[in-house]
């Protein structure tokens, strides 16, 4: 009689789907939490990039003023702790496809036949702390972006 009960117990399929769901639910929960956590991080990275562009747009519209550009970067988003770091800089150069801007004297001739102009570099950064500790991911991490514009 005992052998018969044991055989029936091993052959039973009641509750198998609940056990399978328990295994899968844990994995799906981790994936969902990771999606939310890194989604917030990517959203903040976009905000940092928008802040750098806002500082660059300020420079195009109003000219180079390091203090006001830093204020434009800080006020561009609602992120706490965003800053224009390193400070905005102005330099003369020629546009270059591979390096971005090659240093040159303002008004000098560029290799492409144009004239060297004034470029402003605006950088923005913020510290982002993930919601959960993830293996292999530094916490907090610095999210940074920069924008370069020509003033003339």
N, C-alpha and C positions, 0 to 999 in steps of 0.2 A: 504494500500500500504506500509506503514512503517513497519508493522509487517512482511510482506513478505520479505522486504530487510534484516531485522534483522535475520530472519530465514535462509536466503541464506548466510549471513555473517558467522553465527555460523556453518553452514554445509560446508563452503568452506574448501578445503584442499590445496589450493595453498600456497606455502611457508612453509609448515609444516616441510619439510625435512631441510630447511635452519635453522629453529629455533632449531630443534633437533641437527643439526651439531654444532650450536653455543654452546649448552650446553655440548656436548661431546668434542668439540675441546678444551675448557678450561681445562677439566680434563686431556685429553691426553697431553696437553702442560705441565701441572704440572708434570705429570709422566715422560715425556721426559727430562725436566729440572732436575728433581731429579736423573734420571738415569745418566745423564751427570755429574752432580755435585758429586755424590757419586762414580761414576766410576773413576773420577780424584783422589778422595781421596783414593780409593783402589789401584790405580796405584802408588800413592806416598807412600802408606804403603809398597808395594812390593819393591820400591826403597830403603826405609829405611831398610828393611830386607836384601836386597842385600848388602847394605853398611856395615851392621853389619857382614855379612858373609865374605865380602872382608877383613875387619879388622882381623877376625879370621883366614882366609887363610894366611894373611901376617904373623901372629904370628906362624902358623904352619911351614911356609917356612923359616922365618928369626929369629925366637925366640921372646921372650917377650921384647918389647921396646915400652913403653907407648906412647911416642911422635910420633914414626913412625906409630904405629897402628892407632892413632888418625888422622894422615895425610892420611893413606889408607882409612879410613872411609869417610873423607871429600872429597877425590878425586874419590870415587867409583861411584858417580852419579853426574848429573848436577843439582840436587836440591839445591836451594839457602837456606842457613842457616842450612844445615845438620851438626850435630856435634856428636862426640863420648861422650855422656853424660849419665850416669856418666863415668868417666875416666876408661879405661881398667884396669882390676885387675888380679893378678896372685895369685893362692892359691894351696895348696896341698890337695888331697882328694881321695876318692874312688868313683867310679861310683855307683849310686843308681837308681833303676828303678822309685821309687816314688818321690824322692827329687832332682834328677839330680846328685848332687855331695855332698857327706858327708865329712866334714872336717876330715883330718887325717894327721899325720906326714908323710912327704915325705919318701918313702922307706919302710914304715910300711906295714904289711900284711892287706889286706882288707877282709871283711867277705866272699866274693866270692872266696877267695884263690889267688886273684891277688895282685899286689903291688900298693900302693898309688902313684899317679903321680901328675905332675904339670898341672893344668887347668888354662886356660885364659878365662875370661869373657869379651866380647866386646859388648857394647851397642851403639845404634845410635838413634837419635831422631831429629824430625823437627816439626815446627809448621805449621799446615795446616788451611787455612781459606777457608770456603766454598764459592761458588760463590753467593749464596743467603742465607738469614737468614731462617732457618728451625725451626719450633717450637720444643722444647725439645732437640735440638742439640746445644752444646756449640760451640761458634765460637770466636776465633780460638780454635782448638783442637791440642793436642800434639800426634803425631804418633811416636811410639817407638817400638824397636825390640832389641833383644839381641841374641848372639850366644856364646856357650861354646865349647871350643876345648881342647883336651889333647895334651900337647907338647911331653911327653915321656911316 
